[in-house]
Amino acid sequence: MSKLACASKLGDLLARLPLNQPDQWKEIESTAQQLADDLRVKDAEQQTVLGKTLLPQTLTSLLKSAISGATSAVSGCKAAIHEILRVGANLCMDHDENRGYLLEANFPQTVVSLLESYAEAAHPNCADPLPLLIDDLKVVKTSIGLLLNASIGYEPTRSRLISLEAAVTILKLSMAIYPPGSWLTTQLVFEESSDSDERFLQQWILRSGLASWAWRAISELRDDDDTPQARPLFGVDSLPYLIRPLLAFIPPYPSPPPLFAASPARRSLVQADYEVLEEVCGLLESLCLDVEDIRLSLARGMSFPDEHGGIPCLTHMLAFLDRGDYPPFWSSESSGERSTMEKSFDFCKAAVVKAVVEVAGDEKNIHTLWDESDPAKPGGAFVNIMVQWIRTHRSLKDTNRDDLIICATLSVGNLVRRDAHALALARPPIAIAPDLATLIEPGIDIKVTHGVVGLLKHLAQSQGNRAALGEARIIERLATSGVWGEKTDIAELVQVSAIGIAKHMCAQNADNALTLVSPDASSESPLDQILALVRRSDSTAVKSEGTRVLVNVVKSLWSSGAPTDEEKVKKRHEAVKTVVNAACTSALAQLIGRSKKYPSLINEGVVSLFLLSTHANGGTLVLDSILNPLPSEVIRPSQSQPASAVAVDSPVVGPRSALDMLVSVLSSTERTVAAEIRANICQLLGQLGKSGAVSEDRAADVARMKERTQNLLEKAASSPDENVLSVSAKRALDAWA
């Protein structure tokens, strides 16, 4: 019988359905089977001819009629459904025109309804496979194949399936029919001939193959996820189904049933589990990156189990990270395949780490994940787990759990952006600083260092933590770790974070400032390391932030709150002498020169230079630093620097000396330059022009400075309104007199 004849006969059989004749579904099955088999032979012309007939509408009507009787005792009904689906799948294979005809006839939509009827029995918290007969498995698998064929590369069908949430239905069915790992423990007894080993293996092969097709279909529907405002395929309700495969990779592992010991089916099942794990981990990562509701729901579920119907999704994710491991039966695979699977497993864990970090990084989750209700778990269950990971694995060379340290430090770092949380983490009973200090050592993976220094930077921003961090010897550990050394220059973000720790720790803390300027065993102080990094770096962020460490050191050492006991006073005097040098004054002058766009940084440099100039040997060094030519990258801004960054009110492209920048700021009419900043410049100029502040052999340089600035000082001093600027300008002129 030709293809057209088969199609015509299916139409006749449809018309006779109301007569309810004996074996009518058997005849439909055999006719559809022949047509489906014939369509497997690629013949685009025949496909086109068939698509233009009534065949698409006939298939839809037959399927609808069959569905209504699928649960009754109609003989051969499910087998007929299977063959009808095969006809549809083969009719539209690689044929957009026929995909359109089937869509117009509502065939894919009807198939989705069929799958939904099966999915009603799916429950995410059931570890055993959904009890279905082989005929049902064939129907579900072929339905998924039909949806894949109908949508692949064809936007109208894909869009319709997305609107019908077909991906969610497929996900639920896939996880219910083939829960990864269930083949290790579940005895399938759904067939009358369940004692047949062949039948048993056929069930599992069908189930695992169905899972593979399901993820191919889901991936096809996900292809549009990256388009602007694309609607995510999965929402909060899908999370319990996505979490389920993770549990299959948490020990203890049962031994595979004896039947699988030498069966090719075992390898198929191992591969299916592995592929499903890859898919769900990648999906969890992307959902947590892109969908706020997913992040918020996962966080809520940590404290409210009802969030996911009693399934603690985020807790399961953490358990997978903590205890998940390669199944021992992977050892039966070839060495090459086993190695590939193990690497992929590690990537899966990395994806879940990113997902967890994103959940903790959502601003709205800070108070959700930080919970003070249980004194036995300070910070709450999530924080307690993260802290325990840090404590347990702080000796990384012994435990090799970089993944847990990275997850914990990045996640907690996101949660301590509130001062109260940062204080709680550094103080008893948590007191995490010594554990973090242990993790800072040479040779540690840069991703670990990134997480640790990022967390420490947040902790150091809270003034109340700086003493505790100092007692934990954080600065010394950073110095000996090599984080500011040349080998780490490839990781600028890590270096900037480490600089930030030092900057915050020595702000208003003389003890930490003393530590920063004290040499270590190699006679190079932490501050020396930072300034060496500033000199060799091309990064504006490194140069500016590194120099701000020096700013805070100077302010703390000159502060009235500096130590008063005799030993510490002596150390402070030694430290002051250490920073009064050409390298420090030059760094501060360059900070002034490169900060055209940031008046506050200019001010920091000016204040620090003023303090240094009050030292017996400081005036001459400061004068030299503001008169000396600036490096070429300051005079000629880099291509990456925006044009708007080149002027406060400067007549030149870039200042040739720090004095040029000071003159520019003094003469500026920009409101963004506060009067207090200009007043501080006046104070610095007054100090440098004062008799005895600079060595006598530099009188010509002092005169040059005065010549450049005297008119500006006189103009500011002559202001009719007495304000901070005019007062400072008058005092500077008086100091010169």
C-alpha positions in Angstrom: 0.0 0.0 0.0 1.4 3.4 -1.0 1.9 6.3 1.5 -1.0 8.2 0.1 -3.2 5.1 0.2 -2.3 4.5 3.9 -3.1 8.2 4.7 -6.4 7.8 2.9 -7.2 4.6 4.8 -6.5 6.3 8.1 -9.1 8.9 7.2 -11.6 6.2 6.4 -10.8 4.5 9.7 -11.3 7.8 11.6 -14.7 8.2 9.9 -15.8 4.7 11.0 -14.7 5.1 14.7 -18.2 6.0 15.9 -19.3 2.5 14.7 -17.1 1.0 17.4 -16.2 -2.0 15.2 -14.2 -4.9 16.6 -10.4 -4.5 16.3 -10.8 -1.0 14.8 -7.8 0.2 16.9 -5.8 -2.8 15.8 -6.4 -1.8 12.1 -5.5 1.8 12.9 -2.3 0.6 14.5 -1.2 -1.6 11.6 -2.1 1.1 9.0 -0.3 3.8 10.9 2.7 1.5 11.5 3.1 0.9 7.8 2.9 4.6 7.0 5.4 5.4 9.8 7.8 2.8 8.6 7.5 4.0 5.0 8.2 7.6 6.1 11.4 6.6 7.7 12.9 6.4 4.2 13.8 10.0 3.4 11.6 11.4 0.6 11.0 15.1 0.9 8.7 15.2 -2.1 6.4 12.5 -0.7 6.5 14.2 2.7 5.4 17.5 1.1 2.5 15.8 -0.8 1.3 14.0 2.4 1.5 17.2 4.5 -0.9 19.0 2.1 -3.5 16.3 2.5 -5.9 15.9 5.4 -3.3 13.6 7.1 -2.3 16.2 9.8 -6.0 16.7 10.8 -6.6 13.0 10.7 -3.7 12.3 13.0 -4.9 14.9 15.5 -8.5 13.5 15.5 -7.3 10.0 15.9 -5.0 10.9 18.7 -7.8 12.8 20.5 -10.1 9.9 20.1 -7.5 7.4 21.3 -6.6 9.5 24.4 -10.2 9.4 25.5 -10.0 5.6 25.5 -6.4 5.2 26.5 -7.2 4.2 30.1 -10.1 1.9 29.2 -9.9 -1.7 28.1 -9.9 -0.9 24.4 -7.6 -3.5 22.9 -4.5 -2.1 21.1 -5.4 1.6 21.9 -2.0 2.5 23.3 -0.1 0.6 20.6 -2.2 2.6 18.1 -1.3 5.9 19.8 2.4 4.9 19.6 2.1 4.4 15.8 0.1 7.6 15.3 2.8 9.5 17.1 5.5 7.8 14.9 3.6 9.0 11.7 3.6 12.6 13.0 7.2 12.5 14.1 8.4 11.1 10.7 6.1 13.4 8.7 7.7 16.5 10.1 11.3 15.3 10.3 13.5 17.9 8.7 10.4 19.4 7.1 9.3 22.9 8.2 6.3 23.0 5.9 4.9 19.9 7.5 5.7 21.2 11.0 3.5 24.1 10.1 0.7 21.9 8.9 0.8 19.8 12.1 0.8 22.9 14.2 -2.2 24.3 12.4 -4.0 20.9 13.0 -3.1 21.2 16.8 -1.2 17.9 16.7 1.7 19.0 18.9 -0.7 20.7 21.3 -2.7 17.5 21.6 0.5 15.5 22.3 1.3 18.0 25.1 -2.1 17.2 26.6 -1.4 13.5 26.4 1.9 14.0 28.3 0.2 16.2 30.9 -2.2 13.3 31.6 0.7 11.1 32.4 2.5 13.9 34.4 -0.4 14.2 36.8 1.0 11.1 38.6 4.5 12.6 38.9 5.8 13.5 42.4 9.3 15.0 43.0 9.7 13.4 46.4 9.2 9.9 45.2 12.5 8.0 44.7 10.9 5.1 42.9 10.1 5.2 39.1 6.5 5.9 38.0 4.9 2.5 37.6 4.1 2.4 33.8 3.7 -0.5 31.4 6.1 -0.8 28.4 3.3 0.3 26.1 2.9 3.5 28.2 6.7 4.1 28.1 6.7 3.9 24.4 3.8 6.4 24.1 5.6 8.9 26.4 9.0 8.5 24.7 7.6 8.8 21.2 5.5 11.8 22.2 8.7 13.5 23.4 10.4 12.6 20.1 7.5 14.0 18.2 7.7 17.4 20.0 11.5 17.4 19.4 11.0 16.8 15.6 8.2 19.3 15.4 10.1 22.1 17.1 13.7 21.7 16.2 14.8 24.8 14.3 11.1 25.8 13.8 10.2 28.9 15.8 6.3 28.8 15.6 6.1 25.3 17.1 8.8 26.1 19.6 7.0 29.3 20.8 3.7 27.4 21.1 5.3 24.6 23.2 7.0 27.2 25.4 3.6 28.9 26.0 2.1 25.5 26.9 5.0 24.9 29.4 5.8 21.7 27.6 9.3 21.8 29.0 8.0 21.6 32.6 5.7 18.7 31.7 8.6 16.9 30.0 10.9 17.5 33.0 8.3 16.2 35.5 7.8 13.0 33.4 11.4 12.4 32.8 12.3 12.6 36.5 9.3 10.5 37.5 9.9 7.8 34.9 13.6 7.7 35.3 14.9 9.1 38.6 18.7 8.9 38.2 20.1 6.2 40.3 16.8 4.4 40.9 18.0 1.4 38.9 20.4 0.5 41.7 17.6 -0.1 44.2 14.2 -0.4 42.5 12.8 -3.7 41.4 10.4 -3.1 38.6 7.3 -5.3 39.1 4.9 -3.5 36.8 4.7 -6.2 34.2 2.8 -9.5 34.4 6.0 -11.1 33.1 8.2 -9.3 35.6 10.2 -12.5 36.2 11.6 -12.1 32.7 15.2 -10.7 32.8 14.8 -9.5 29.2 11.6 -7.7 30.1 13.2 -6.1 33.1 16.1 -4.8 31.1 13.8 -3.5 28.3 12.0 -1.4 30.9 15.2 0.3 32.1 16.5 0.8 28.6 13.3 2.5 27.6 13.2 4.6 30.7 16.8 5.8 30.3 16.4 6.4 26.6 13.3 8.5 27.4 15.3 10.6 29.8 17.9 11.3 27.0 15.2 12.3 24.6 13.5 14.5 27.2 16.7 16.6 27.7 17.2 16.9 24.0 13.7 18.3 23.7 14.3 20.6 26.7 17.6 21.9 25.3 15.8 22.7 22.0 13.2 24.7 23.8 15.9 26.5 25.8 17.8 27.7 22.7 15.9 31.0 23.0 16.8 31.6 26.7 19.6 34.1 25.8 17.3 36.4 23.8 16.3 39.7 25.5 13.4 39.2 27.9 13.2 35.5 27.1 10.8 33.8 29.4 12.6 31.1 31.5 11.3 27.7 30.8 11.3 26.7 34.5 10.0 28.4 37.5 10.0 27.8 41.3 7.7 24.8 41.0 10.3 22.9 38.9 13.0 23.2 41.5 12.2 20.0 43.4 12.4 18.0 40.1 15.7 19.7 39.2 17.2 18.9 42.6 16.2 15.2 42.5 19.2 14.0 40.4 21.7 15.5 42.8 20.6 13.0 45.5 21.6 10.1 43.3 25.3 11.2 43.6 25.5 11.4 47.4 26.9 8.3 49.1 26.4 5.7 50.3 26.0 4.0 46.9 24.3 0.5 46.7 26.0 -2.1 44.5 24.4 -2.5 41.1 22.0 -5.5 41.0 23.6 -8.7 39.8 21.5 -8.7 36.6 23.4 -5.5 35.5 26.9 -6.9 36.3 27.7 -7.9 32.8 24.8 -6.3 30.9 25.3 -3.6 28.3 22.3 -2.0 29.9 24.4 -1.1 32.9 26.6 1.2 30.9 23.5 2.9 29.3 22.1 3.6 32.8 25.4 4.9 34.1 25.6 7.2 31.1 22.0 8.4 31.5 22.6 9.3 35.1 25.7 11.2 34.3 24.1 13.1 31.4 21.0 14.1 33.5 23.3 15.3 36.3 25.2 17.5 33.7 21.9 18.9 32.4 20.3 19.8 35.8 23.5 21.3 37.2 23.9 23.6 34.2 20.2 24.5 34.4 20.4 25.3 38.1 23.3 27.6 37.5 21.6 29.5 34.7 18.3 29.8 36.6 20.1 31.2 39.7 22.0 33.6 37.5 19.0 34.8 35.5 15.8 34.4 37.6 15.2 36.4 40.8 12.2 34.3 41.9 14.4 31.2 41.8 17.1 32.8 44.0 14.5 34.1 46.5 12.6 30.8 46.6 15.8 28.7 47.2 16.7 31.0 50.1 13.3 30.9 51.7 13.3 27.1 51.5 16.3 27.0 53.9 14.1 28.2 56.7 10.6 27.3 55.5 10.4 23.6 54.2 6.9 24.2 52.9 8.4 26.5 50.2 9.0 23.4 48.0 6.4 21.1 49.3 8.7 19.8 52.0 11.7 19.2 49.8 14.7 21.3 51.1 16.1 22.2 47.7 19.0 24.5 48.8 19.9 22.0 51.6 20.1 19.2 49.0 22.3 21.4 46.9 24.7 21.9 49.8 24.6 18.2 50.7 25.6 17.4 47.1 28.5 19.9 47.3 29.6 18.6 50.6 29.2 14.8 50.2 28.6 14.2 46.5 31.3 11.9 45.0 32.1 9.7 42.0 30.0 6.5 42.1 32.3 3.5 42.8 30.9 1.6 39.9 32.3 4.2 37.5 35.5 2.2 38.0 34.1 -0.4 35.6 34.2 2.2 32.7 37.3 2.5 30.5 40.0 4.8 32.0 39.4 7.5 29.3 35.6 7.5 29.8 36.0 7.5 33.6 38.4 10.4 33.5 36.0 12.4 31.3 33.1 11.6 33.6 35.0 12.6 36.7 36.1 15.9 35.2 32.5 16.6 34.2 31.3 15.7 37.7 33.7 18.4 39.0 32.3 20.9 36.5 28.8 20.0 37.8 29.9 20.8 41.3 31.4 24.1 40.1 28.0 24.9 38.5 26.2 24.3 41.7 28.7 26.4 43.6 28.0 29.3 41.3 24.3 28.7 41.8 24.6 28.8 45.6 26.8 31.9 45.5 24.2 33.7 43.3 21.5 32.8 45.8 23.6 34.3 48.6 24.5 37.3 46.4 20.9 38.5 45.9 20.4 41.6 48.0 16.9 40.5 49.0 18.3 37.3 50.4 20.7 38.8 53.0 18.2 38.8 55.8 16.5 35.6 54.6 19.7 33.5 54.8 21.1 35.3 57.9 18.9 34.0 60.8 19.5 34.7 64.5 16.6 32.6 65.8 18.8 29.6 66.8 21.6 30.3 69.3 23.1 26.9 68.5 23.6 28.0 64.9 24.8 31.6 64.9 23.8 33.3 61.7 21.3 30.6 60.9 21.5 27.2 59.2 23.0 28.4 55.9 25.7 30.6 57.6 26.5 27.7 60.0 27.1 25.3 57.2 29.4 27.8 55.4 31.3 28.5 58.6 31.7 24.8 59.3 33.1 24.3 55.8 35.7 27.0 56.4 36.7 25.6 59.8 36.8 22.0 58.6 38.7 22.6 55.4 41.0 25.5 56.4 44.0 23.1 56.0 43.4 22.7 52.3 46.6 20.8 51.7 45.1 18.0 53.8 41.5 18.0 52.7 41.7 19.3 49.1 38.2 20.8 49.3 38.8 24.0 47.3 35.2 23.8 46.1 33.7 24.1 49.6 36.0 26.9 50.6 35.3 28.9 47.4 31.5 28.4 47.9 31.6 29.3 51.6 33.8 32.4 51.4 32.0 33.9 48.3 28.6 33.1 49.8 29.3 34.5 53.3 31.1 37.4 51.7 27.8 38.3 50.0 25.9 38.1 53.3 28.3 40.3 55.4 27.6 43.5 53.4 25.6 44.6 56.4 27.8 45.9 59.2 26.0 43.9 61.9 26.6 40.7 60.0 30.3 41.5 59.5 30.7 42.2 63.2 28.9 38.9 64.1 31.2 36.9 61.9 34.4 38.3 63.3 33.3 38.1 67.0 32.7 35.1 69.2 31.0 32.7 69.0 31.8 32.6 65.3 35.2 34.4 65.3 36.1 33.3 61.8 39.3 35.5 61.3 41.9 32.9 62.5 40.4 30.3 60.2 40.5 32.6 57.2 44.1 33.5 58.1 45.1 29.8 57.9 43.8 29.8 54.4 46.1 32.6 53.3 49.3 30.9 52.3 51.6 30.5 49.2 50.6 28.0 46.6 46.8 28.1 47.3 44.6 28.1 44.2 43.9 31.7 43.1 40.1 31.0 43.1 40.4 30.1 46.8 42.4 33.3 47.5 39.8 35.3 45.6 37.1 34.0 47.9 39.1 34.5 51.1 40.3 38.0 50.4 36.9 39.0 49.2 35.3 37.9 52.5 38.1 39.5 54.5 37.7 42.8 52.6 34.0 42.9 53.6 34.9 42.2 57.3 37.7 44.8 57.3 35.2 47.5 56.2 33.6 47.3 59.7 35.8 49.4 62.0 34.9 47.1 64.9 36.6 44.2 63.2 39.9 45.7 62.5 41.5 44.8 65.9 40.4 41.2 65.6 41.7 40.9 62.1 45.0 42.4 63.3 45.2 39.9 66.1 44.6 37.1 63.5 47.8 38.4 61.7 45.9 38.9 58.4 48.3 41.5 57.1 51.3 39.3 57.8 49.7 36.3 56.2 48.8 38.4 53.1 52.4 39.6 52.9 53.9 36.1 53.1 51.4 34.6 50.7 52.8 36.5 47.7 49.4 38.0 46.8 51.1 41.3 46.1 54.0 39.7 44.3 54.7 39.6 40.5 53.4 36.0 40.2 49.9 37.2 41.2 49.8 40.1 38.8 47.7 38.1 36.4 44.9 38.2 39.1 44.3 41.9 39.4 40.9 41.5 41.1 42.5 39.4 43.8 45.3 41.9 44.3 42.9 44.8 44.5 40.8 43.0 47.1 43.9 42.2 49.2 44.9 45.9 48.9 41.4 46.8 50.1 41.9 44.6 53.2 45.1 46.5 54.1 43.5 49.9 53.3 40.6 49.3 55.6 42.6 47.6 58.4 45.0 50.5 58.8 42.3 53.1 58.7 42.1 54.7 62.2 44.1 51.8 63.6 47.7 52.5 64.5 48.5 48.9 65.5 47.6 47.7 62.0 49.4 50.6 60.4 52.6 49.7 62.4 52.2 46.1 61.1 52.0 47.3 57.5 55.2 49.3 57.7 57.2 46.7 59.7 59.5 44.5 57.6 59.0 40.8 57.5 61.7 38.1 57.5 62.7 39.2 54.0 63.2 42.8 55.2 60.4 44.0 52.9 57.3 45.3 54.7 53.7 44.7 53.5 53.6 48.4 52.5 56.7 48.0 50.5 55.1 45.1 48.6 52.0 47.2 47.9 54.0 50.2 46.7 56.1 48.0 44.5 52.9 46.6 43.0 51.7 50.2 42.4 54.9 51.1 40.6 54.8 48.1 38.2 51.1 47.9 37.5 49.4 49.5 34.5 46.0 49.4 36.3 44.6 52.7 37.6 42.6 50.7 40.2 45.7 49.1 41.6 47.7 52.3 41.6 45.0 54.4 43.3 43.9 51.8 45.8 47.4 50.8 46.6 48.4 54.4 47.3 45.3 54.9 49.5 46.8 52.2 51.8 49.7 54.6 52.3 47.2 57.5 52.9 45.6 55.6 55.7 48.9 54.5 57.2 50.1 58.1 57.3 46.8 59.3 58.8 46.9 56.6 61.5 50.5 57.1 62.4 50.1 60.9 62.8 46.7 60.5 64.5 46.2 61.7 68.1 44.7 58.3 68.7 48.1 56.6 68.1 49.5 54.4 70.9 50.7 56.1 74.0 52.7 53.5 76.0 56.4 53.9 75.7 57.2 50.9 73.6 54.5 51.6 71.1 55.4 55.3 70.9 58.9 54.2 70.0 57.6 51.9 67.3 55.4 54.7 66.0 58.4 57.1 65.7 60.3 54.4 63.8 57.4 53.8 61.6 57.0 57.5 60.8 60.6 57.7 59.8 60.1 54.6 57.6 57.3 56.3 55.5 59.1 59.7 55.2 60.9 58.8 52.0 60.9 59.6 48.3 59.0 56.5 47.3 56.1 57.4 49.6 55.9 61.1 48.7 56.2 60.2 45.0 53.4 57.7 45.2 51.1 60.3 46.9 52.0 63.0 44.3 51.2 60.6 41.5 47.8 59.8 43.2 47.1 63.6 43.0 48.2 63.7 39.4 46.1 60.8 38.1 42.9 61.7 40.0 41.6 64.5 37.8 38.1 62.9 37.9 38.1 62.2 41.6 38.7 65.3 43.8 38.3 63.2 47.0 41.5 61.2 46.0 43.3 64.5 45.3 42.4 65.6 48.8 43.6 62.3 50.4 47.0 62.8 48.7 47.2 66.4 49.7 46.4 65.7 53.4 49.0 62.9 53.5 51.7 65.0 51.9 50.9 67.8 54.4 51.4 65.3 57.3 54.7 64.0 55.8 55.9 67.6 55.3 55.6 68.3 59.1 58.4 65.7 59.7 61.9 67.1 60.1 63.0 65.5 56.8 59.7 65.6 55.1 59.3 69.1 53.6 62.0 68.7 51.0 60.8 65.3 49.9 57.2 66.6 49.5 58.3 69.6 47.6 60.3 67.5 45.2 57.4 65.1 44.7 55.0 67.8 43.6 57.5 69.5 41.3 59.0 66.4 39.7 57.5 65.3 36.3 54.7 62.8 36.6 55.0 59.4 34.7 54.0 59.5 31.1 50.8 57.5 31.7 49.5 60.3 33.9 50.4 63.1 31.4 49.0 61.1 28.5 45.9 59.2 29.7 45.5 55.7 28.4 43.1 54.9 25.5 40.8 53.1 27.9 40.4 56.2 30.1 37.2 58.1 29.2 37.8 61.6 27.9 35.6 63.0 30.7 38.3 61.9 33.2 40.9 64.4 32.0 39.9 67.6 33.6 38.8 69.2 36.8 39.4 72.5 35.1 42.8 71.9 33.5 44.1 73.8 30.5 46.3 70.9 29.6 45.5 67.3 28.5 47.2 65.9 31.6 49.1 67.6 34.5 52.9 67.4 34.0 53.4 67.6 37.8 51.3 67.3 40.9 51.7 71.0 41.3 50.0 71.5 38.0 47.0 69.5 39.4 47.0 71.6 42.6 47.0 74.8 40.6 44.2 73.4 38.5 42.1 72.5 41.5 42.7 75.9 43.2 41.6 77.7 40.1 38.7 75.5 39.4 35.2 76.8 39.4 33.6 73.3 39.5 31.2 72.8 42.3 32.3 69.2 42.6 35.5 70.5 44.2 34.7 71.3 47.8 36.1 74.4 49.4 37.6 72.1 52.1 39.8 70.4 49.4 41.1 73.8 48.2 41.7 74.8 51.8 43.8 71.7 52.4 45.9 72.6 49.4 46.4 76.0 50.8 47.5 74.4 54.1 50.1 72.2 52.3 51.4 75.2 50.3 51.7 77.2 53.4 53.7 74.5 55.2 56.1 74.0 52.3 56.7 77.8 52.0 57.3 78.3 55.7 60.8 79.2 56.8 62.8 76.1 57.7 60.3 73.6 56.3 62.6 72.9 53.3 66.3 72.7 53.2 68.0 76.0 52.4 69.6 74.8 49.1 66.1 74.4 47.7 65.2 78.1 47.9 64.8 78.4 44.1 62.3 75.5 44.1 60.3 77.1 46.9 60.2 80.3 45.0 59.0 78.5 41.8 56.2 77.0 43.8 55.2 80.3 45.3 55.3 82.0 41.9 52.8 79.4 40.5 50.4 79.7 43.4 50.7 83.1 45.1 48.0 84.8 42.9 45.6 82.0 43.5 46.2 82.2 47.3 45.7 86.0 47.3 42.5 85.7 45.3 41.1 83.1 47.7 42.2 85.2 50.7 40.6 88.3 49.4 37.1 86.8 49.4 34.6 89.1 51.2 33.0 86.0 52.8 35.2 84.5 55.4 35.1 80.8 55.0 37.3 77.8 55.3 39.1 78.5 52.0 39.8 82.1 52.6 41.0 81.5 56.2 43.4 78.8 55.0 44.7 81.0 52.1 45.4 83.8 54.5 47.2 81.5 56.9 49.3 80.1 54.0 50.3 83.7 53.0 51.1 84.5 56.6 53.3 81.4 56.9 55.2 82.6 53.8 55.8 86.1 55.2 
